[in-house]
């Protein structure tokens, strides 16, 4: 017998500010559903999630949840008033003795339950809201950009947590890798209509392109029909006026149908332009060390960034990625060592806190009020890479309409704020882009365009991001900051870094490393419990392990060569493949040695 839906929306209509968001919307969420909710920024994704949560009341229609079914919603800006600590807030609503659920989520998400709410950052507040939802373990979870403000380790923990849950969930995220791993159905909001595909996000983009192609074909056919009917009306209507009034009315109907077709929103007309070419050497760090509040950020770090590099900085929250950026840009002095900036640098910065945007200012003032952007004496124009543009026209390039130009920044969604900040940055010429978490809240279409622009940008890019897919698409060099002052440079993006790093991450790695037989160590002699073949194999394995270890070190040295990924992609691919093979062989050899050594020990 089929179970009732966990949630049902029927004939929902909703209008904001005189503009219809939804009209006649109906959908259901079934037990076990794992749904990606996708759509352009401003299309109504967050609004729909709030309607599903019962936080926004529709103008018309019904929301139904069966008795006893619990629905949980992750708040973007939770109200922490009345709670002394983040842990108190996250544990609210739990039964006595269930506080351990919050502690488990806090460990995985990387926040301190004892932190005071009065001083908590926006990211800490959102992580507490996510921990609260996970601890409550409702039958249906509604998650709006849960990966924002999480580092990659926390994203992977959350991914594993959602993969194993029996709860249903609807998920909004910009993180392609996250969506691909978790979703089995897709809800797509497009021009007020919600379509459902019974496949996960992996299939979404092909499905979207197919629908758009069908729309274009239908529009072309309608245009041809209208053109033919209009020609008939001009040439033949006078001779058959009375008999053909029905055909005239049909023509009017066709025109009305064409006018009612809502043309889909195009991609933002973003552009990046480098000004003067910087010197070949952009930044060079020699022997750089830095501590912050007694905590080592980096120790004896040597690094050279050359023109055209796309350098990604990855690591847990709080490890010092932003401090590293500031040191490399000369904004923060190192404790020891030296940082040298190259010549002719024009730097543009995208900060994750959107601190460059005044929430009380209008979008218009955000562009024209900047002395470096507004045209002197012309409050309606903005300088765009040396050319004056009307502010409304430039805002339209970034998918803002004329009505939004005079609206406050505070009224924008997270993705719209990111687009406005990109508009400010891209109005200037630059040759060094610093992007601190640029992907937060951006829709996938804008991310695609940003990736393409960065690929064509002739300048240099420094990037901090937790979006694994974006890192793979953009980065040519990855600096892994793993705590305790350790910073290691790898060629390529996230997947390349993982491949080169190999199997050194398991918790048992230190123990296994201590047990690894080395040529400099005394190796056990085979015991009487081994066969002749096993004795021979146990004696031979240390030499094989040393050989594989040396080969891995050489391959890692090759892959660490600057510009290898871009200058010799075939060599890079071959070396990466060889590295993965040898790491797998090393793991297998170590495990075989441990098994044989234990068998020898067990012999009488």
Residue pairs with C-beta under 8 A, 6 or more apart in sequence:
3 30
3 31
4 66
5 28
5 29
5 30
5 31
5 64
5 66
6 29
6 30
6 31
6 33
6 65
6 66
6 69
6 71
6 139
6 140
6 168
7 28
7 29
7 52
7 63
7 64
7 65
7 69
7 71
7 140
8 27
8 28
8 29
8 62
8 63
8 64
8 65
9 25
9 26
9 27
9 28
9 51
9 52
9 61
9 62
9 63
9 64
10 26
10 61
10 62
10 64
11 24
11 25
11 26
11 60
11 61
11 62
12 22
12 24
12 25
12 26
12 51
12 58
12 60
12 61
12 62
12 63
13 20
13 22
13 23
13 24
13 25
13 58
13 59
13 60
13 61
14 20
14 21
14 22
14 23
14 47
14 51
14 56
14 58
14 59
15 21
15 59
16 47
20 192
21 44
21 47
21 192
22 44
22 48
22 51
22 58
22 192
22 194
23 192
25 48
25 61
25 194
26 61
27 187
27 194
27 196
29 35
29 52
29 140
29 168
29 170
30 168
31 139
31 168
32 166
32 168
33 168
33 169
33 170
33 184
33 185
34 162
34 168
34 169
34 171
34 182
34 183
34 184
34 185
34 200
35 168
35 169
35 170
35 171
35 183
35 184
35 185
35 186
35 187
36 171
36 173
36 179
36 182
36 183
36 185
36 186
36 187
36 200
36 201
36 204
37 45
37 48
37 49
37 170
37 171
37 172
37 187
37 189
38 45
38 172
38 179
38 186
38 187
38 188
38 189
38 201
38 204
38 443
38 444
39 45
39 188
39 189
39 190
39 443
40 189
40 190
40 265
40 399
40 443
40 445
41 399
41 413
41 415
41 416
41 418
41 419
41 441
41 442
41 443
41 446
42 399
42 413
42 415
42 416
43 189
43 190
43 191
44 189
44 192
45 144
45 172
45 189
46 76
46 144
46 172
46 413
47 56
48 189
48 194
49 73
49 142
49 144
49 170
49 172
50 56
50 73
51 58
51 63
52 63
52 71
52 73
52 142
52 170
53 71
53 73
53 142
54 63
54 65
54 71
55 73
65 71
69 139
69 140
70 136
70 138
70 139
70 140
71 138
71 139
71 140
71 142
72 133
72 136
72 138
72 140
72 141
72 142
73 133
73 142
73 144
74 126
74 129
74 130
74 133
74 141
74 142
74 143
74 144
74 146
75 129
76 126
76 129
76 144
76 145
76 414
77 122
77 125
78 89
78 125
78 126
78 128
78 129
78 132
80 86
80 89
80 117
80 120
80 125
80 128
83 89
83 92
83 117
84 116
84 117
85 113
85 114
85 115
85 116
85 117
86 111
86 112
86 113
86 114
86 115
86 116
86 117
86 120
86 124
86 125
86 128
87 99
87 102
87 106
87 113
87 114
87 115
87 128
88 117
89 117
89 128
89 132
90 102
90 105
90 106
90 113
90 128
90 129
90 131
90 132
90 135
91 98
91 99
91 102
91 113
91 132
91 135
92 132
93 132
93 136
94 101
94 102
94 135
94 136
98 135
101 134
101 135
101 137
102 113
102 131
102 132
102 135
103 113
104 135
105 130
105 131
105 134
105 135
106 112
106 113
106 127
106 131
108 154
108 157
108 158
108 161
109 127
109 130
109 131
109 150
109 154
109 157
109 158
110 127
110 150
110 151
110 153
110 154
110 316
110 317
110 318
111 124
111 127
111 128
111 131
112 124
113 128
115 124
117 125
120 128
122 149
122 353
123 148
123 149
123 317
124 149
126 148
126 149
127 149
127 150
127 154
130 143
130 146
130 158
133 141
133 143
134 161
137 165
137 167
138 167
139 167
139 168
140 167
140 168
140 169
140 170
141 165
141 167
141 168
141 169
141 170
142 169
142 170
143 169
143 170
143 171
143 172
143 173
144 172
145 172
145 173
145 174
145 414
145 440
145 441
146 158
146 171
146 173
147 155
147 158
147 173
147 174
147 175
147 178
147 466
148 414
148 440
148 441
149 317
149 440
150 158
150 317
150 466
151 315
151 316
151 317
151 466
152 314
152 316
152 466
152 468
152 494
153 316
154 316
154 317
155 175
155 178
155 466
155 468
159 178
159 181
159 182
162 169
162 171
162 182
163 181
163 182
170 187
171 179
171 182
171 183
173 179
174 415
174 439
174 440
174 441
174 442
174 443
174 444
174 447
174 467
175 439
175 466
175 467
175 468
175 469
176 201
176 444
176 447
176 467
176 469
176 470
177 467
177 468
177 469
179 200
179 201
180 200
180 201
180 202
182 200
183 200
183 201
184 198
184 199
184 200
185 196
185 197
185 198
185 199
185 200
186 196
186 197
186 199
186 200
186 201
186 203
186 204
186 207
187 194
187 195
187 196
188 194
188 195
188 196
188 197
188 204
188 207
188 208
190 264
191 262
191 264
191 265
192 262
195 211
197 203
197 204
197 207
199 207
205 444
212 264
215 264
219 258
219 261
222 254
222 257
222 258
222 261
223 258
225 254
226 251
226 254
226 255
226 258
229 247
229 250
229 251
229 254
230 251
232 247
233 247
233 248
233 251
236 244
237 244
237 248
265 399
266 399
267 445
267 446
267 448
267 449
268 397
268 398
268 399
268 419
268 446
268 449
269 396
269 397
269 398
270 397
270 398
270 422
270 423
270 426
270 446
270 449
270 450
270 453
271 385
271 426
271 453
272 426
272 430
272 433
272 453
272 454
272 456
272 457
273 385
273 426
273 429
274 429
274 430
274 431
274 457
274 458
274 459
275 346
275 429
275 430
275 431
276 344
276 346
276 429
276 431
277 307
277 344
277 431
277 458
278 307
278 342
278 343
278 344
278 345
278 346
278 431
278 432
278 459
278 460
279 307
279 342
279 343
279 344
280 306
280 307
280 342
281 304
281 305
281 306
281 307
281 340
281 342
282 305
282 306
282 307
282 309
282 341
282 342
282 345
282 432
282 460
283 303
283 304
283 305
283 328
283 329
283 339
283 340
283 341
283 342
284 303
284 304
284 305
284 339
284 340
284 342
285 301
285 302
285 303
285 304
285 327
285 328
285 334
285 337
285 338
285 339
285 340
286 302
286 337
286 338
286 339
286 340
287 300
287 301
287 302
287 336
287 337
287 338
288 298
288 300
288 301
288 302
288 303
288 327
288 334
288 336
288 337
288 338
288 339
289 296
289 298
289 299
289 300
289 301
289 334
289 335
289 336
289 337
289 485
290 296
290 297
290 298
290 320
290 323
290 324
290 327
290 332
290 334
290 335
291 297
291 335
292 320
292 323
295 320
296 484
296 485
297 319
297 320
297 323
297 324
297 481
297 485
298 320
298 324
298 327
298 481
298 485
298 486
298 487
299 485
299 486
300 337
301 337
301 487
303 328
303 479
303 487
303 489
304 562
305 311
305 328
305 460
305 462
305 477
306 460
306 562
306 563
307 342
307 431
307 459
307 460
308 458
308 459
308 460
308 566
309 460
309 461
309 476
309 477
309 562
309 563
310 454
310 460
310 461
310 463
310 474
310 475
310 476
310 477
311 460
311 461
311 462
311 463
311 475
311 476
311 477
311 478
311 479
312 463
312 464
312 465
312 471
312 474
312 475
312 477
312 478
312 479
312 493
312 494
313 321
313 324
313 325
313 462
313 463
313 464
313 478
313 479
313 481
314 321
314 464
314 465
314 466
314 471
314 478
314 479
314 480
314 481
314 494
314 497
315 321
315 480
315 481
315 482
315 483
316 482
316 483
319 481
319 482
319 483
320 481
321 464
321 481
322 436
322 464
323 332
324 479
324 481
324 487
325 434
325 436
325 462
325 464
326 332
327 333
327 334
327 339
328 339
328 462
329 341
329 347
329 434
330 339
330 341
344 431
345 431
345 432
346 428
346 429
346 430
346 431
346 432
347 430
347 432
347 433
347 434
348 425
348 428
348 430
348 432
348 433
348 434
349 356
349 425
349 434
349 436
350 421
350 422
350 425
350 433
350 434
350 435
350 436
350 438
351 436
352 436
352 437
352 438
352 440
352 464
354 417
354 418
354 421
356 421
356 424
357 366
357 409
357 417
357 420
357 421
358 365
358 366
358 409
359 408
359 409
359 410
360 408
360 409
360 410
361 369
361 408
361 409
362 405
362 406
362 407
362 408
362 409
363 395
363 400
363 404
363 405
363 406
363 407
363 409
363 412
363 420
364 391
364 392
364 395
364 405
364 406
366 409
366 420
366 424
367 373
367 374
367 382
367 391
367 394
367 395
367 423
367 424
367 427
368 374
368 375
368 379
368 380
368 381
368 382
368 391
370 424
372 383
372 428
373 382
373 383
373 424
373 427
373 428
374 381
374 382
374 383
375 381
375 382
375 383
375 388
378 388
380 390
380 391
380 392
381 388
381 389
381 390
381 391
382 388
382 389
382 390
382 391
382 394
382 427
383 389
383 427
384 394
384 427
385 426
385 427
385 428
385 429
386 429
391 405
392 402
392 405
394 423
394 427
395 404
395 405
395 423
396 402
397 423
398 419
398 420
398 422
398 423
399 419
400 416
400 419
400 420
404 411
404 412
409 417
409 420
412 420
413 441
414 440
414 441
415 441
415 442
415 443
415 446
417 441
418 438
418 440
418 441
418 442
418 446
419 442
419 446
422 438
422 450
425 433
430 459
431 458
431 459
431 460
432 459
432 460
432 461
432 462
433 454
433 457
433 459
433 460
433 461
433 462
434 462
435 461
435 462
435 463
435 464
435 465
436 464
437 464
437 465
437 466
438 450
438 463
438 465
439 447
439 465
439 467
439 470
442 450
447 470
451 470
451 473
451 474
454 461
454 474
455 473
455 474
461 474
463 471
463 474
463 475
465 471
468 494
468 495
471 478
471 493
471 494
472 493
472 494
472 495
472 496
473 493
474 493
475 492
475 493
475 494
476 491
476 492
476 493
476 563
476 565
476 566
477 489
477 490
477 491
477 492
477 562
477 565
478 489
478 490
478 491
478 492
478 493
478 494
478 496
478 497
479 487
479 488
479 489
479 490
480 487
480 488
480 489
480 490
480 497
480 501
481 487
482 488
489 560
490 496
490 497
490 500
490 501
490 559
490 560
491 500
491 559
491 560
491 561
491 564
491 565
491 572
492 500
492 559
492 565
492 572
492 576
496 559
496 565
496 576
499 576
499 579
499 580
500 556
500 559
500 576
500 579
502 552
502 579
502 580
502 583
503 509
503 583
503 587
506 512
512 590
512 594
515 594
516 545
516 590
516 593
517 523
517 541
517 542
517 545
517 593
518 542
518 545
518 546
519 542
519 543
519 546
523 539
523 542
524 538
524 597
524 600
524 601
525 600
526 534
526 535
526 538
526 539
526 596
526 600
527 599
527 600
527 601
527 602
527 603
528 603
528 604
529 599
529 600
529 602
529 603
529 604
530 538
530 596
530 599
530 600
530 603
534 596
534 599
537 592
537 596
538 593
538 596
538 597
538 600
541 589
541 592
541 593
541 596
542 593
544 589
545 586
545 589
545 590
545 593
548 582
548 585
548 586
548 589
549 586
551 582
552 579
552 582
552 583
552 586
555 575
555 578
555 579
555 582
556 579
558 564
558 571
558 575
559 572
559 575
559 576
559 579
564 571
564 572
564 575
565 572
